[in-house]
Amino acid sequence: MVQVLVLDDDSERAGAVEAAVRFLEHEVVRGPADGQLAKALEGSRQYALALIPAEGERKDRQAALEVLWQEVPELPVFLVSEAGQPRGLDAGANVLGTLQLPLRQAQFSAALKQALAQNAQRSRESQTRPKGKAPRLVGQSRPMQMVNRMIEQVADTEASVLILGESGTGKEVVAQNIHYQSGRADKPFVPINCGAIPGELLESELFGHEKGAFTGAISARQGRFELARGGTIFLDEIGDMSMPMQVKLLRVLQERTFERVGSNRTMEADVRVIAATHRNLEENIRTNDFREDLFYRLNVFPIEVPPLRGRPSDIPVLIEELVRRIEDEGRGSVRFSAAAMSCLAQYEWPGNVRELANVVERLAILCAYDEVQVDDLPVRIRQAAGVPVDPATAYLPGGGNPSPQPEPAPEPAMAAEAPAAPAGGVPSARPEEERAPLEDIPPFLRAAEPSEPSEPEPDVSPANPGRAAHPGDEPAPDAPTRAGNGADPAAGQQVDSPRYAITDVDWQGDGVNLKAALADVEQQLIEDALDHADGVVARAAKLLQLRRTTLVEKLRKYDISR
């Protein structure tokens, strides 16, 4: 049983056709009213053929055929007529013939067999055609669907193709898809950027040269047209080619022959030519920057690739594909919040897909294995979405919006006078008996125990080098203080900075590995902050007064699971 699409505004005639098809045990789908056909064809139904009346207004029939040609060009179409063969078949859709009403079993069965044979042939061609070498052309929007259809239509021909579009839209990907869906797929695809090679060297690059043809030509060399023999040559940025070089390329396209530089031996140019440019070639013709005859040689089948700003619905699909490629290459992973995705969809993307790929790769590094929030996006994207940005911190790595400022902590007491503050004055978010002790902190970095008060070691006062300083002494006006011990070096007063007391260091022995000791403290504090935050990285980062992206990097550094 197959599905047959019936498009007829005459309900009586459509009913008769439907009854005949159902009698032959096939499913019938009645087409929608005018203007709704394109929308109905967007579904997932697979029709074996379509039946359209030959009678009635020609403009209505032609409109339906044009919609079928645009939406499903491979769908076989038969006209149905009460008067026999019509005077002429309408052009446009894949019209295979005419059926006379009332439908007879033998007639319809023959038409169905013809349609199924054509569908099977297309399927075989699709399966046997080499695939998988070209990057997938990602996009589900209407403009990208049209690009894909045009690729399918032109791929099996030998027509020259001119791909138009802004920089970064994926013109080379379109060219690769044309090549790998064509009969030349098993032969080379050779790209060359005409704008990146100086004009005096481009001829040698395209056509090759013989030994001694010019200074530095120490050996013979094949050109791109030779390397692409039997396959496809992709001339990117053809609009930047010099006028003398355009004349030589035009001759190759006309004669299908060329000579190496320094040789008089004619070689056959057995290649398909696909060109691309971001320039308006018709405007360049008016300014005498591009040859009109070359334009007509190249512009046999133009394909215009839409800019990313013209298809914002494709942005989530593109991001998903870009993240998948990053994961496949073992370079990490990243997720995007709904708010961040909304901001990305509002940006104009002047660099198109290339710019989007760069942004996704950057965020995969900054927010590795995490969810990207709005604050993590580049400043230009947030500004385009109307998100306020603090100019003072706009270009800090990891976002741009300043991190929330923590509440001022109570002034810490000296280590010997603070028996109630665990871990050197760092406030605890839960009772001491529920908190995991920092057992792995080296003893010389633990807070002084309240049960073992000790007298402060005598120090020599800078104001009086001959006398030891005592706790009750006032500091001299010019006496510097140690900022690392909780003092403000500018004001000579205690500052609001939690610290660990340094005790039991054997300075007479080997000393201490400062780097390893600080790393142990950092790891223990990170684990403790995660416990307090119930494993939520953003909350733990706030407790530690760090950016979330910085904390994520430290989690990876110490191999701490969340």
C-alpha positions in Angstrom: 0.0 0.0 0.0 1.3 3.5 -0.9 0.2 7.0 -0.3 -1.3 9.0 -3.1 -1.7 12.8 -3.0 -4.8 14.1 -4.7 -5.0 17.8 -5.4 -8.5 18.8 -6.7 -10.8 21.6 -5.7 -13.8 19.8 -7.3 -15.0 17.7 -4.4 -17.1 15.4 -6.7 -14.2 14.6 -9.0 -11.8 14.3 -6.2 -14.2 11.9 -4.4 -14.4 9.7 -7.5 -10.6 9.6 -7.8 -10.3 8.8 -4.1 -12.8 6.0 -4.3 -11.0 4.4 -7.2 -7.6 4.6 -5.5 -9.0 3.2 -2.2 -10.6 0.3 -4.1 -7.1 -0.6 -5.3 -6.1 -0.7 -1.6 -4.0 2.4 -1.5 -4.1 5.3 1.0 -5.4 8.7 -0.3 -4.4 12.1 1.1 -6.6 15.0 -0.1 -4.6 18.1 -0.6 -5.4 21.3 1.3 -7.0 24.4 -0.1 -5.0 27.0 -2.1 -2.1 28.6 -0.3 -1.8 25.8 2.2 -0.1 23.2 -0.1 3.5 24.2 0.7 2.8 24.0 4.4 1.3 20.6 4.1 4.3 19.3 2.1 6.7 20.2 5.0 5.5 17.1 6.9 7.1 13.7 7.0 4.7 11.9 4.6 6.3 10.0 1.7 3.9 10.1 -1.3 4.3 7.7 -4.2 2.8 10.1 -6.7 0.4 13.1 -6.9 -2.8 13.4 -9.0 -3.8 16.8 -10.3 -6.8 17.6 -12.6 -6.0 18.7 -16.1 -9.3 20.6 -16.4 -10.1 23.8 -14.7 -8.2 27.1 -14.5 -4.7 26.7 -16.0 -3.3 29.3 -13.5 -4.5 27.2 -10.5 -3.0 24.0 -12.0 0.2 25.8 -12.8 0.4 27.2 -9.3 0.1 23.8 -7.7 2.7 22.4 -10.1 5.1 25.1 -9.2 4.6 24.5 -5.5 5.3 20.7 -6.0 8.4 21.6 -8.0 9.8 23.8 -5.3 8.9 21.6 -2.3 9.2 18.0 -3.6 10.8 18.1 -7.1 11.3 14.4 -7.1 7.6 13.5 -6.6 6.1 11.9 -9.7 2.9 13.8 -10.9 0.1 12.6 -13.2 -2.6 14.8 -14.6 -6.2 13.3 -14.5 -8.6 14.3 -17.3 -12.1 13.5 -18.3 -11.5 14.4 -21.9 -8.4 12.3 -22.6 -4.9 13.7 -23.4 -4.7 17.4 -22.8 -3.4 19.7 -25.5 -0.1 20.3 -23.6 1.6 19.3 -20.4 2.4 22.0 -17.9 6.1 22.6 -17.3 7.5 22.7 -13.8 6.8 19.7 -11.8 7.9 16.1 -12.5 4.9 15.4 -14.7 5.1 11.8 -16.1 1.8 11.6 -18.0 -2.0 11.8 -18.0 -4.7 9.4 -16.7 -8.2 9.4 -18.1 -11.2 9.4 -15.8 -12.8 7.3 -14.6 -9.7 5.6 -13.4 -9.3 2.0 -14.4 -7.2 -0.6 -12.5 -4.8 -1.4 -15.3 -4.2 2.2 -16.2 -3.6 3.3 -12.6 -1.4 0.3 -11.9 0.8 1.1 -14.9 1.1 4.7 -13.7 1.9 3.6 -10.1 4.5 1.1 -11.4 6.2 3.9 -13.5 6.2 6.2 -10.4 7.7 3.6 -8.1 10.3 2.7 -10.7 11.4 6.3 -10.8 11.5 6.6 -7.0 13.6 3.4 -6.8 16.0 4.7 -9.3 16.5 7.9 -7.4 17.0 5.9 -4.2 19.6 3.7 -5.8 21.5 6.7 -7.2 21.4 8.3 -3.7 22.8 5.1 -2.0 25.5 4.3 -4.6 26.7 7.9 -4.8 29.9 8.4 -2.6 29.0 10.3 0.5 30.4 11.2 3.9 33.4 13.2 2.6 31.7 16.6 2.5 30.8 18.5 5.7 27.1 18.4 6.4 25.2 21.5 5.3 23.4 22.3 8.6 20.1 24.1 8.6 16.3 23.5 8.7 15.1 26.9 7.7 13.3 27.5 4.4 16.3 29.3 2.8 18.6 26.4 3.6 16.1 23.9 2.3 16.1 25.8 -1.0 19.9 25.6 -1.1 19.8 21.9 -0.5 17.2 21.4 -3.3 19.3 23.4 -5.7 22.4 21.3 -4.9 20.4 18.1 -5.6 19.1 19.5 -8.9 22.5 20.6 -10.2 24.8 18.0 -8.8 24.4 15.4 -11.5 24.8 17.9 -14.3 28.0 19.3 -15.8 26.8 22.9 -15.5 29.2 25.5 -14.1 27.9 26.8 -10.7 28.4 30.3 -9.2 28.0 30.4 -5.4 27.1 33.8 -4.0 27.1 34.8 -0.4 28.8 36.8 2.4 32.1 35.7 3.9 31.7 32.9 6.4 28.3 31.6 5.1 29.8 28.2 4.0 30.2 28.6 0.2 33.0 26.0 0.1 30.8 23.6 2.0 28.1 24.1 -0.7 30.7 23.4 -3.4 31.9 20.2 -1.6 28.3 19.0 -1.4 27.8 19.6 -5.1 30.9 17.6 -5.9 30.3 14.7 -3.6 26.7 14.3 -4.9 27.8 14.4 -8.5 29.2 11.7 -10.9 32.7 13.1 -10.2 32.6 12.2 -6.5 35.3 9.6 -6.7 37.7 12.1 -8.3 39.5 15.0 -6.6 37.9 18.2 -5.2 40.6 20.9 -5.6 39.9 24.3 -4.0 42.0 27.5 -4.6 41.5 30.9 -3.2 42.0 33.3 -6.1 42.2 36.4 -3.8 45.0 34.9 -1.6 47.5 34.4 -4.4 49.3 37.3 -6.2 48.2 37.7 -9.8 51.7 37.0 -11.1 51.7 33.6 -9.4 48.0 32.6 -10.0 48.6 31.5 -13.6 51.3 29.0 -12.4 49.0 27.8 -9.6 46.1 27.2 -11.9 47.8 25.8 -15.0 51.3 24.6 -13.6 54.7 25.4 -15.1 57.6 23.8 -16.8 61.2 23.7 -15.4 62.9 27.0 -16.1 59.7 28.8 -17.1 60.7 31.6 -14.8 63.2 32.4 -12.1 62.9 29.9 -9.3 61.1 27.2 -11.4 63.7 24.6 -10.7 61.3 21.7 -11.6 58.1 21.2 -13.5 54.9 21.5 -11.4 51.3 20.5 -11.9 48.6 23.1 -11.6 45.2 22.9 -10.0 43.5 22.1 -13.3 45.7 19.1 -13.7 45.3 18.0 -10.1 41.6 18.2 -10.4 41.4 16.1 -13.6 38.1 14.2 -13.7 36.9 16.0 -10.6 36.0 19.5 -9.6 38.0 22.7 -9.2 36.6 25.3 -6.8 37.6 28.9 -7.6 36.9 30.7 -4.4 36.8 34.6 -4.4 36.7 34.7 -8.2 35.8 38.4 -7.9 39.3 39.2 -6.7 40.9 37.7 -9.9 42.9 40.2 -12.0 41.6 41.1 -15.5 44.5 39.5 -17.4 43.9 36.3 -15.5 40.2 36.5 -16.2 40.9 36.4 -20.0 43.0 33.2 -19.6 40.4 31.5 -17.5 37.6 32.4 -20.0 39.6 30.7 -22.7 39.9 27.5 -20.6 36.1 27.5 -20.0 35.4 28.0 -23.7 38.0 25.7 -25.2 38.3 23.2 -22.3 42.1 23.2 -22.9 45.1 25.0 -21.3 48.9 25.0 -21.4 51.4 25.1 -18.6 53.5 28.2 -18.2 56.5 27.8 -20.4 55.0 25.0 -22.5 53.3 24.9 -25.9 51.7 21.5 -25.2 48.0 21.7 -25.0 46.3 19.8 -22.2 42.6 18.9 -21.8 40.7 20.5 -19.0 38.5 17.6 -17.9 37.1 19.4 -14.8 33.9 20.8 -13.5 34.2 24.5 -12.5 32.5 25.8 -9.4 33.2 29.4 -8.5 32.3 31.5 -5.5 32.5 35.2 -4.4 31.2 37.6 -1.8 31.3 40.5 -4.3 28.5 41.8 -6.5 29.9 40.8 -9.8 27.2 42.7 -11.8 28.4 45.9 -10.1 32.0 44.9 -10.8 31.1 44.6 -14.5 29.7 48.2 -14.4 33.0 49.4 -12.9 35.1 47.4 -15.4 36.5 45.2 -12.6 35.1 41.9 -14.0 34.6 40.6 -17.5 31.0 40.3 -18.6 31.6 37.3 -20.8 33.3 35.4 -18.0 30.4 36.2 -15.7 28.0 34.6 -18.1 30.2 31.6 -18.5 30.3 31.1 -14.7 26.7 32.1 -13.9 25.0 29.1 -15.5 23.5 28.0 -12.2 23.8 30.5 -9.4 23.2 29.5 -5.8 22.9 32.2 -3.2 23.8 31.1 0.4 21.8 33.1 2.9 23.5 35.0 5.8 23.1 33.7 9.3 21.1 36.7 10.3 18.5 35.7 7.7 17.9 32.3 9.3 18.1 32.7 13.1 16.1 29.5 13.6 19.1 27.6 12.4 21.4 28.9 15.2 20.4 26.2 17.8 20.9 23.5 15.2 24.3 24.9 14.2 25.4 25.2 17.8 24.4 21.6 18.4 26.4 20.4 15.4 29.4 22.5 16.4 29.4 21.1 20.0 29.1 17.6 18.6 32.2 18.1 16.5 34.1 19.5 19.5 33.1 16.4 21.5 34.0 14.0 18.6 37.5 15.6 18.5 37.9 15.1 22.3 38.1 18.8 23.0 35.5 18.9 25.7 31.8 19.8 25.8 29.5 22.6 26.7 25.8 23.4 27.1 23.8 26.6 26.6 21.1 27.9 28.8 17.8 29.1 27.2 18.6 32.7 28.0 22.1 32.5 26.4 20.6 30.8 23.3 18.1 33.7 23.0 20.9 36.2 23.1 22.8 34.4 20.4 19.7 34.4 18.2 19.3 38.2 18.5 22.9 38.9 17.3 23.4 39.9 13.7 26.5 37.7 13.1 28.4 39.7 10.6 30.9 36.9 10.4 28.1 34.4 9.8 28.7 30.7 10.6 32.5 31.2 10.9 32.0 33.7 13.7 29.5 31.5 15.4 32.0 28.5 15.3 34.6 30.7 16.9 32.3 31.8 19.7 31.2 28.3 20.4 34.8 27.1 20.6 35.8 29.9 22.9 32.9 29.1 25.3 33.7 25.4 25.2 37.1 26.4 26.7 35.8 29.0 29.2 32.8 27.0 30.4 34.1 23.5 29.8 31.5 20.8 30.8 29.2 23.5 32.1 26.2 25.5 31.1 26.8 28.8 29.3 24.9 31.7 30.9 24.3 35.1 29.5 27.2 36.6 31.5 29.6 34.2 29.7 28.8 35.5 26.2 31.0 38.0 24.5 30.2 41.7 25.2 29.1 42.5 21.6 26.5 39.7 21.7 25.1 40.8 25.1 24.9 44.4 24.0 23.0 43.4 20.8 20.5 41.6 23.0 20.1 44.7 25.3 21.9 43.1 28.3 23.5 45.8 30.5 27.3 45.5 30.5 29.6 47.1 33.1 32.3 48.9 31.0 34.9 48.6 33.8 34.8 44.8 33.7 33.4 44.2 30.2 36.5 42.5 28.8 37.4 40.3 31.7 37.8 36.6 30.6 34.8 34.5 31.4 32.0 37.0 30.9 32.2 40.7 31.4 29.6 41.4 34.1 31.3 41.9 37.5 30.9 39.1 40.0 28.7 39.9 43.0 30.7 41.6 45.7 30.7 39.6 48.9 29.4 41.1 52.1 32.1 42.6 54.4 33.4 39.9 56.7 33.8 40.6 60.4 37.3 41.7 61.3 39.3 38.6 62.2 41.0 38.4 65.6 44.6 37.5 66.0 45.2 33.7 65.8 46.0 33.4 69.5 42.8 35.3 70.6 40.2 33.6 68.3 39.3 30.3 69.8 35.8 30.3 68.3 36.7 30.8 64.7 37.5 27.6 62.9 40.1 27.6 60.2 41.6 30.9 61.0 38.5 33.0 61.1 36.7 31.7 58.0 33.0 31.6 59.0 31.2 28.2 58.8 27.9 27.9 57.0 26.8 25.0 59.3 27.5 23.7 62.8 31.1 22.6 63.5 30.1 19.0 64.3 28.5 18.7 60.8 31.4 20.2 58.9 34.1 18.1 57.4 37.4 19.0 59.1 40.3 20.2 57.0 42.4 17.3 58.2 44.8 17.3 55.2 46.0 20.9 55.8 49.6 20.8 56.8 50.1 21.5 60.5 52.1 24.6 59.9 49.1 26.2 58.1 46.4 25.2 60.6 44.8 27.8 62.8 46.1 28.0 66.3 44.2 25.8 68.7 42.3 27.7 71.4 43.4 25.1 74.0 47.0 25.9 73.5 47.4 29.7 73.8 50.8 30.9 73.1 52.5 34.2 73.8 53.4 36.2 70.7 57.0 35.9 69.7 59.0 39.0 70.4 59.6 41.1 67.4 62.0 44.0 66.9 60.2 47.3 66.5 61.4 49.2 63.5 61.0 52.4 65.5 63.3 51.1 68.2 65.6 48.4 66.9 67.1 47.7 70.4 63.7 46.8 72.0 61.3 44.0 71.4 57.8 45.0 70.5 54.9 44.1 72.8 51.2 43.6 72.1 50.3 46.9 73.8 52.8 49.0 71.9 51.5 51.6 69.4 53.1 51.3 66.0 55.4 54.1 65.0 54.0 56.5 62.5 56.4 55.4 59.7 56.5 51.8 60.7 55.6 49.4 57.9 53.2 46.6 58.7 52.8 43.1 57.1 49.9 43.1 54.8 50.0 39.3 54.7 49.3 39.3 58.5 46.0 41.1 58.1 47.3 44.7 58.1 46.7 47.5 55.6 50.1 48.6 54.4 48.8 52.1 53.6 47.0 52.8 56.8 48.9 50.6 59.2 45.6 49.0 60.4 44.1 45.5 60.3 42.2 44.7 57.1 39.2 42.5 56.5 41.1 39.5 55.1 40.6 35.9 56.4 43.9 34.1 56.9 45.5 30.9 58.3 47.9 31.1 61.2 51.4 29.8 60.3 52.7 27.6 63.1 55.2 24.8 63.7 57.4 25.6 60.7 60.8 24.0 61.0 62.8 26.9 59.6 66.0 25.3 60.8 65.5 22.2 58.7 64.4 21.8 55.1 61.7 24.6 55.4 58.4 24.1 53.6 57.3 23.5 50.0 55.1 26.6 49.7 53.6 25.7 46.4 52.4 22.3 47.5 51.2 23.6 50.8 49.1 26.4 49.2 47.7 23.9 46.7 46.6 21.6 49.6 44.8 24.5 51.3 43.2 25.6 48.0 41.9 22.1 47.3 40.5 21.6 50.8 38.7 25.0 50.7 37.2 24.2 47.3 35.9 20.9 48.5 34.5 22.5 51.7 32.8 25.2 49.6 31.2 22.6 47.4 29.9 20.8 50.5 28.3 24.1 51.7 26.8 24.8 48.2 25.4 21.3 47.9 27.6 20.7 44.8 26.3 23.8 42.9 29.4 25.3 41.3 27.9 28.8 40.9 27.1 29.0 44.6 30.5 27.6 45.6 32.2 30.1 43.4 30.3 32.9 45.2 31.4 31.6 48.6 35.0 31.5 47.4 34.7 34.9 45.7 35.8 33.4 42.4 34.3 33.5 38.9 32.5 30.4 38.1 34.7 29.7 35.1 37.8 30.0 37.3 36.4 27.5 39.7 35.6 25.1 36.9 39.2 25.2 35.8 40.4 24.5 39.4 38.0 21.6 39.7 39.6 20.1 36.6 43.1 20.9 38.0 42.5 19.0 41.2 40.2 16.4 39.7 37.4 17.2 42.1 34.0 15.7 41.3 31.0 17.8 41.8 
